[in-house]
Amino acid sequence: MDNKKSSVERLSQSLDIKVNKKKSLPTFKTKEVVCLLIVTVVIGLVMGGLVTYNVAFKGEKIDDELQEFIENYDYVVDNYYGDVDKTELIDSAIAGMLNSLDNNSAYVGGSDSSFSIYLEGNYKGTGIQVTLDDENNIVIYSVFDGTPASKAGLKSGDIIVRLNDKDTSGMSLEDFSNLVKKQKDYFTITYKRNGKENTVKLKSDTVELKSVTSKMLERDNKKIGYIRLTIFANNSDEQFAKALDNLENKDIDGLIIDLRGNSGGHLTTAENIISMFLDSSHPIYQIKSKDGQKKYYSTGKETKKYKIAVLIDSSSASASEVVTSALSEQYGATVVGENSYGKGTVQELQTLPDGEQYKLTTKSWLTSQGKVIDKKGIEPDYAIKLNNEYLEDPTDENDNQLQKALEVIFK
């Protein structure tokens, strides 16, 4: 089923504020929703007919709509000419329900999908991302630093031709991924680079995905810290805190936070990052739900003093917009770049008994001052489109948005 498959490309386009249930900051508990009711009823049918058409469900008669679903489910199972995978049938039904809602409620696949792996921030593997080229060869798309793959010398563009003695030609990405997961000890990968075949030995290890990069920019004898955040993963706030501490220890005079291309992630990660700059007297966003509207505050102990500029573009969404709006409204940060995406809704991640996952829109969020950004986005203080020079030669000097951010910090 196509809508159950996820990829790096789909993840990069996701616009979801995720609830991180491992952390103690405010989380959002999911209300009863129709899809869970349906899952409960159908699982009862599959496991032994715990619910029948005319029996009350929790003391109440089953809704006509739910009754219709059950009758058609039974008809499909009993009359389809081939074998029916009942679990697959239910997963497909849930995916169909989600597709009838808003664009952000969707089936996302299993907990080992790229979607979940990226939001978790680490996984068990070799540290490579793969894709298919025009000839259906499995090609390495990228290699994460410090991983078994990078230590073995694998590079982007290498064509994987064999795993152990198994030919990978014509193999799907899913089949290749499953084959790698089955390897419990060392295994070999044979790859082709510049027409020459090479073989390396690998072993899966815990791979931490790096979502934060940082550096020092100097101008007119002043030090400006720069932090780029590519996704709000489960461990991005920890990486961000380390980068910020390292820069602050060098006595920075200002900071640029680059959220361009960042489509969102965990809401609690966004909260933690905002709290590094604002004390607890500052509201940072508001949540609107069926239960009403509530303000959420920073948990920080102090408010920083140096100037901050935030870089955004049309792909900066959800959690990126939470951070941008909070720092703009409560800290006085300057926003540079292009109008942000405008995703003012909150999705919660649910896991089904078979391990498959879906996300459901349950709430909307407003900025700390109560402004609606959904389908509107955040308008930058300085609207600047990235120039062609940077696209052709991506250097700091050619990055006109970055240069404008440096300029405003020195005002």
VEXDREN-2710 file (C-alpha; in Angstrom, 1 decimal):
% VEXDREN-2710
k/r/px/py/pz
1/MET/0.0/0.0/0.0
2/ASP/1.7/3.2/-1.2
3/ASN/0.5/5.4/1.6
4/LYS/2.1/3.1/4.2
5/LYS/5.5/3.5/2.7
6/SER/7.7/6.3/4.0
7/SER/11.0/7.6/2.7
8/VAL/13.5/10.3/3.4
9/GLU/11.8/12.4/0.8
10/ARG/8.4/12.1/2.5
11/LEU/10.0/12.8/5.8
12/SER/11.6/16.0/4.6
13/GLN/8.2/17.2/3.4
14/SER/6.4/16.3/6.7
15/LEU/4.9/19.1/8.6
16/ASP/4.2/17.6/12.0
17/ILE/4.5/18.7/15.5
18/LYS/5.1/15.5/17.4
19/VAL/4.3/14.8/21.0
20/ASN/7.3/13.3/22.8
21/LYS/5.9/11.2/25.5
22/LYS/9.2/10.4/27.1
23/LYS/9.8/13.9/28.5
24/SER/8.1/15.6/31.4
25/LEU/7.1/18.8/29.7
26/PRO/3.4/19.2/28.8
27/THR/2.1/16.5/26.5
28/PHE/-1.3/16.2/24.8
29/LYS/-3.4/13.0/25.6
30/THR/-5.5/11.8/22.7
31/LYS/-9.3/11.8/23.1
32/GLU/-11.4/8.9/21.9
33/VAL/-11.5/9.0/18.2
34/VAL/-13.7/7.1/15.8
35/CYS/-10.8/5.3/14.3
36/LEU/-9.8/3.8/17.6
37/LEU/-13.4/2.7/18.2
38/ILE/-13.4/1.0/14.9
39/VAL/-10.0/-0.7/15.6
40/THR/-11.4/-2.0/18.9
41/VAL/-14.5/-3.4/17.4
42/VAL/-12.8/-5.0/14.5
43/ILE/-10.0/-6.6/16.6
44/GLY/-12.8/-8.0/18.7
45/LEU/-14.4/-9.6/15.6
46/VAL/-11.1/-11.0/14.4
47/MET/-10.2/-12.4/17.8
48/GLY/-13.4/-14.3/18.3
49/GLY/-16.5/-12.3/17.7
50/LEU/-16.6/-10.3/20.9
51/VAL/-19.0/-7.9/19.3
52/THR/-22.0/-8.7/17.2
53/TYR/-24.3/-6.6/15.1
54/ASN/-27.1/-6.2/17.6
55/VAL/-25.2/-6.2/20.8
56/ALA/-24.6/-3.1/22.8
57/PHE/-21.1/-1.7/22.8
58/LYS/-20.2/-0.4/26.3
59/GLY/-23.8/-0.2/27.1
60/GLU/-24.7/1.7/23.9
61/LYS/-26.0/0.5/20.5
62/ILE/-23.4/0.6/17.8
63/ASP/-23.8/3.7/15.5
64/ASP/-25.4/3.0/12.1
65/GLU/-22.1/4.2/10.4
66/LEU/-20.1/1.7/12.4
67/GLN/-22.6/-1.0/11.8
68/GLU/-22.2/-0.4/8.1
69/PHE/-18.4/-0.7/8.4
70/ILE/-18.7/-4.0/10.2
71/GLU/-21.1/-5.5/7.8
72/ASN/-19.0/-4.6/4.8
73/TYR/-15.8/-5.7/6.6
74/ASP/-17.4/-9.2/7.1
75/TYR/-18.7/-9.2/3.5
76/VAL/-15.2/-8.5/2.1
77/VAL/-13.6/-11.2/4.3
78/ASP/-16.2/-13.8/3.5
79/ASN/-16.6/-13.2/-0.2
80/TYR/-13.3/-11.9/-1.6
81/TYR/-12.1/-14.5/-4.1
82/GLY/-8.5/-14.6/-2.8
83/ASP/-6.8/-14.7/0.6
84/VAL/-7.4/-11.7/2.8
85/ASP/-4.8/-10.4/5.3
86/LYS/-7.2/-9.0/8.0
87/THR/-4.5/-6.9/9.6
88/GLU/-3.6/-5.3/6.2
89/LEU/-7.4/-4.8/5.6
90/ILE/-7.8/-2.9/8.9
91/ASP/-4.6/-0.8/8.3
92/SER/-5.9/0.1/4.9
93/ALA/-9.3/1.1/6.4
94/ILE/-7.7/3.4/8.9
95/ALA/-5.5/4.9/6.2
96/GLY/-8.6/5.6/4.2
97/MET/-10.3/7.3/7.1
98/LEU/-7.3/9.5/7.7
99/ASN/-7.2/10.5/4.1
100/SER/-10.7/11.8/4.3
101/LEU/-9.6/14.3/7.0
102/ASP/-7.1/17.2/6.8
103/ASN/-3.9/16.9/4.8
104/ASN/-1.8/16.4/7.9
105/SER/-3.6/13.3/9.3
106/ALA/-2.1/10.3/7.7
107/TYR/-0.7/6.8/7.9
108/VAL/3.0/6.9/8.4
109/GLY/4.1/3.2/8.5
110/GLY/5.8/1.2/11.1
111/SER/7.9/2.4/14.0
112/ASP/11.0/1.5/12.0
113/SER/10.1/3.7/9.1
114/SER/12.3/6.7/8.1
115/PHE/9.6/9.0/9.5
116/SER/9.9/7.5/13.0
117/ILE/13.6/6.9/12.9
118/TYR/14.3/10.6/12.1
119/LEU/12.0/11.9/14.8
120/GLU/13.5/9.5/17.3
121/GLY/17.0/10.7/16.5
122/ASN/18.8/7.3/16.5
123/TYR/18.4/3.8/15.2
124/LYS/20.2/0.5/14.9
125/GLY/21.9/0.3/11.5
126/THR/25.0/1.1/9.4
127/GLY/24.5/4.8/8.9
128/ILE/23.6/5.0/5.2
129/GLN/20.6/6.3/3.3
130/VAL/19.9/4.6/0.0
131/THR/17.8/5.4/-3.1
132/LEU/17.2/4.0/-6.5
133/ASP/18.7/5.4/-9.7
134/ASP/17.1/5.5/-13.1
135/GLU/18.3/1.9/-13.7
136/ASN/16.9/0.7/-10.4
137/ASN/20.3/0.3/-8.8
138/ILE/20.5/0.7/-5.1
139/VAL/22.7/3.8/-4.6
140/ILE/23.9/5.4/-1.4
141/TYR/22.3/8.8/-1.0
142/SER/24.2/9.9/2.1
143/VAL/26.4/8.6/4.8
144/PHE/26.2/9.8/8.4
145/ASP/29.5/10.8/10.1
146/GLY/31.0/8.5/12.7
147/THR/28.9/5.5/11.7
148/PRO/30.1/2.0/10.6
149/ALA/29.5/2.9/6.9
150/SER/31.5/6.1/7.1
151/LYS/34.4/4.3/8.9
152/ALA/34.3/1.7/6.2
153/GLY/34.8/4.4/3.6
154/LEU/31.4/4.2/1.9
155/LYS/30.4/7.4/0.1
156/SER/27.4/9.1/-1.5
157/GLY/27.0/7.8/-5.1
158/ASP/28.4/4.3/-4.4
159/ILE/26.2/1.7/-6.1
160/ILE/25.6/-1.4/-3.9
161/VAL/25.7/-4.5/-6.0
162/ARG/25.8/-7.3/-3.4
163/LEU/25.1/-7.9/0.3
164/ASN/27.1/-10.9/1.3
165/ASP/26.6/-13.2/-1.7
166/LYS/23.1/-11.8/-2.6
167/ASP/22.8/-9.8/-5.8
168/THR/20.9/-6.5/-5.1
169/SER/20.1/-5.7/-8.7
170/GLY/16.4/-5.2/-9.1
171/MET/15.9/-5.3/-5.4
172/SER/13.4/-2.8/-3.9
173/LEU/14.5/-0.4/-1.2
174/GLU/12.2/-2.1/1.3
175/ASP/13.7/-5.5/0.5
176/PHE/17.2/-4.2/0.8
177/SER/16.4/-2.5/4.2
178/ASN/14.9/-5.7/5.5
179/LEU/17.9/-7.7/4.3
180/VAL/20.2/-5.4/6.3
181/LYS/18.1/-5.7/9.4
182/LYS/18.3/-9.5/9.3
183/GLN/22.1/-9.3/9.6
184/LYS/23.0/-10.2/13.2
185/ASP/26.7/-10.2/12.9
186/TYR/29.3/-8.8/10.5
187/PHE/28.3/-8.8/6.8
188/THR/29.8/-7.6/3.6
189/ILE/28.7/-5.0/1.1
190/THR/30.1/-4.9/-2.4
191/TYR/29.8/-1.6/-4.1
192/LYS/30.8/0.0/-7.4
193/ARG/32.6/3.3/-7.6
194/ASN/33.9/4.7/-10.8
195/GLY/33.3/1.4/-12.5
196/LYS/35.4/-0.5/-10.0
197/GLU/34.0/-3.0/-7.4
198/ASN/35.1/-2.9/-3.8
199/THR/34.0/-4.9/-0.7
200/VAL/33.8/-3.8/2.9
201/LYS/32.8/-5.5/6.1
202/LEU/30.1/-3.9/8.3
203/LYS/28.2/-4.5/11.5
204/SER/25.1/-2.7/12.6
205/ASP/25.5/-0.3/15.5
206/THR/23.5/2.5/17.2
207/VAL/23.5/5.4/14.8
208/GLU/22.8/8.9/16.2
209/LEU/21.3/11.2/13.5
210/LYS/22.9/14.6/13.6
211/SER/20.4/17.3/13.2
212/VAL/22.5/20.2/14.5
213/THR/25.6/21.9/13.0
214/SER/27.3/25.0/14.3
215/LYS/30.2/27.3/13.6
216/MET/31.6/30.7/14.5
217/LEU/31.3/33.6/12.1
218/GLU/33.5/36.6/12.6
219/ARG/32.9/40.1/11.3
220/ASP/34.4/43.5/12.3
221/ASN/36.1/41.8/15.2
222/LYS/32.8/40.5/16.5
223/LYS/31.9/36.9/17.0
224/ILE/28.5/35.7/15.8
225/GLY/27.4/32.1/16.6
226/TYR/25.6/30.1/13.9
227/ILE/23.4/27.1/14.6
228/ARG/21.6/25.2/11.9
229/LEU/18.8/22.8/12.9
230/THR/17.4/20.5/10.3
231/ILE/14.6/18.7/12.2
232/PHE/13.2/18.7/15.8
233/ALA/14.1/15.1/16.6
234/ASN/13.9/13.6/20.0
235/ASN/17.6/14.4/20.7
236/SER/17.9/17.6/18.8
237/ASP/17.5/19.8/21.9
238/GLU/20.5/18.0/23.5
239/GLN/22.6/18.6/20.4
240/PHE/21.4/22.2/20.2
241/ALA/22.4/22.8/23.9
242/LYS/25.9/21.4/23.3
243/ALA/26.4/23.6/20.3
244/LEU/25.1/26.7/22.1
245/ASP/27.3/26.1/25.2
246/ASN/30.3/25.7/22.9
247/LEU/29.6/29.0/21.2
248/GLU/28.7/30.9/24.4
249/ASN/32.0/29.8/25.9
250/LYS/33.7/31.7/23.2
251/ASP/31.9/34.9/24.1
252/ILE/29.6/35.4/21.2
253/ASP/28.2/38.8/20.5
254/GLY/25.1/37.5/18.7
255/LEU/23.5/34.3/17.4
256/ILE/21.9/33.2/14.1
257/ILE/19.5/30.2/14.2
258/ASP/19.0/28.7/10.8
259/LEU/15.6/26.9/10.4
260/ARG/15.5/27.0/6.6
261/GLY/14.1/23.7/5.3
262/ASN/13.2/22.5/8.7
263/SER/9.7/21.0/8.5
264/GLY/9.1/20.4/12.2
265/GLY/9.2/17.5/14.6
266/HIS/8.7/17.1/18.4
267/LEU/6.9/20.0/20.1
268/THR/8.7/19.3/23.4
269/THR/12.1/19.6/21.6
270/ALA/10.9/23.1/20.4
271/GLU/9.9/24.0/23.9
272/ASN/13.3/23.0/25.3
273/ILE/15.2/25.0/22.7
274/ILE/13.0/28.1/23.3
275/SER/13.6/27.7/27.1
276/MET/17.3/28.1/26.5
277/PHE/16.7/31.7/25.7
278/LEU/13.7/32.8/27.7
279/ASP/12.9/32.7/31.4
280/SER/9.6/31.2/32.8
281/SER/7.8/34.5/32.7
282/HIS/7.4/34.3/29.0
283/PRO/4.5/32.5/27.2
284/ILE/5.8/30.7/24.1
285/TYR/2.7/29.4/22.3
286/GLN/-1.0/28.7/22.9
287/ILE/-3.0/25.5/22.2
288/LYS/-6.6/25.6/21.1
289/SER/-8.6/22.3/21.4
290/LYS/-12.2/21.2/22.0
291/ASP/-11.5/21.8/25.7
292/GLY/-10.6/25.4/25.3
293/GLN/-7.5/27.5/24.9
294/LYS/-4.4/27.4/27.0
295/LYS/-1.0/29.3/27.2
296/TYR/2.3/27.4/27.6
297/TYR/5.3/29.0/29.1
298/SER/9.0/28.7/28.9
299/THR/10.7/26.6/31.5
300/GLY/14.0/28.6/31.3
301/LYS/15.8/30.2/34.2
302/GLU/17.1/33.3/32.4
303/THR/16.6/35.4/29.3
304/LYS/19.7/35.8/27.2
305/LYS/21.0/39.3/26.4
306/TYR/22.7/39.0/23.0
307/LYS/21.0/39.7/19.6
308/ILE/19.4/36.8/17.8
309/ALA/18.4/36.5/14.1
310/VAL/16.3/33.5/12.8
311/LEU/16.5/32.4/9.2
312/ILE/13.3/30.8/7.7
313/ASP/12.0/29.9/4.3
314/SER/8.8/28.4/2.8
315/SER/9.7/25.0/4.1
316/SER/10.1/26.1/7.7
317/ALA/7.0/24.6/9.4
318/SER/5.2/23.7/12.6
319/ALA/7.9/23.4/15.3
320/SER/10.1/25.7/13.3
321/GLU/7.3/28.3/13.4
322/VAL/6.8/27.7/17.1
323/VAL/10.4/28.6/17.8
324/THR/10.5/31.5/15.3
325/SER/7.3/33.1/16.6
326/ALA/8.3/32.7/20.3
327/LEU/11.8/34.2/19.8
328/SER/10.3/37.0/17.6
329/GLU/7.5/38.0/20.0
330/GLN/9.1/37.3/23.3
331/TYR/12.8/37.8/22.8
332/GLY/12.8/40.4/20.0
333/ALA/14.7/38.2/17.6
334/THR/14.8/39.5/14.0
335/VAL/13.4/37.1/11.3
336/VAL/15.1/37.0/7.9
337/GLY/14.2/35.1/4.8
338/GLU/11.0/34.0/3.2
339/ASN/7.4/33.6/4.5
340/SER/7.2/30.3/6.5
341/TYR/4.9/27.4/5.5
342/GLY/2.0/28.2/7.8
343/LYS/1.2/25.0/9.7
344/GLY/-0.7/25.8/12.8
345/THR/-2.0/22.3/13.7
346/VAL/-0.8/19.6/16.1
347/GLN/-0.6/16.0/15.2
348/GLU/-0.4/13.1/17.7
349/LEU/1.3/9.8/16.8
350/GLN/-0.6/6.6/17.6
351/THR/0.7/3.0/17.3
352/LEU/-1.6/0.2/16.4
353/PRO/-1.2/-3.4/17.8
354/ASP/0.7/-4.5/14.7
355/GLY/3.3/-1.8/15.1
356/GLU/1.9/0.4/12.3
357/GLN/1.5/4.1/13.1
358/TYR/-0.7/7.0/12.1
359/LYS/-0.8/10.7/13.0
360/LEU/-4.0/12.5/13.7
361/THR/-4.7/16.3/13.9
362/THR/-6.1/16.9/17.4
363/LYS/-5.4/20.6/18.1
364/SER/-4.3/23.9/16.6
365/TRP/-1.7/26.2/18.0
366/LEU/-1.4/30.0/18.1
367/THR/1.7/32.2/18.7
368/SER/2.5/33.5/22.2
369/GLN/0.5/36.6/21.4
370/GLY/-2.5/34.6/20.0
371/LYS/-1.8/35.1/16.3
372/VAL/-3.0/32.5/13.8
373/ILE/-0.3/31.2/11.5
374/ASP/-2.1/28.2/9.9
375/LYS/-2.1/28.6/6.1
376/LYS/-0.6/32.1/6.7
377/GLY/2.9/31.5/7.9
378/ILE/5.3/33.9/9.6
379/GLU/6.2/37.0/7.6
380/PRO/9.9/37.8/8.1
381/ASP/11.1/41.2/9.2
382/TYR/13.3/41.2/6.2
383/ALA/11.8/39.4/3.2
384/ILE/14.7/38.1/1.1
385/LYS/14.7/35.4/-1.5
386/LEU/17.8/33.2/-1.7
387/ASN/19.8/34.3/-4.7
388/ASN/20.9/32.2/-7.6
389/GLU/24.6/32.6/-6.8
390/TYR/24.1/30.6/-3.6
391/LEU/22.3/27.8/-5.5
392/GLU/25.1/27.6/-7.9
393/ASP/27.9/27.9/-5.4
394/PRO/26.7/27.4/-1.8
395/THR/29.1/29.5/0.3
396/ASP/28.5/31.8/3.2
397/GLU/29.5/34.7/1.1
398/ASN/26.9/33.9/-1.6
399/ASP/24.2/33.3/1.0
400/ASN/22.4/36.7/0.9
401/GLN/19.9/35.7/3.6
402/LEU/22.7/34.8/6.0
403/GLN/24.6/38.0/5.1
404/LYS/21.4/40.0/5.9
405/ALA/21.1/38.3/9.2
406/LEU/24.7/39.3/10.0
407/GLU/24.0/42.8/9.0
408/VAL/20.9/43.2/11.2
409/ILE/22.7/41.8/14.2
410/PHE/25.4/44.5/13.9
411/LYS/22.8/47.3/13.8
END
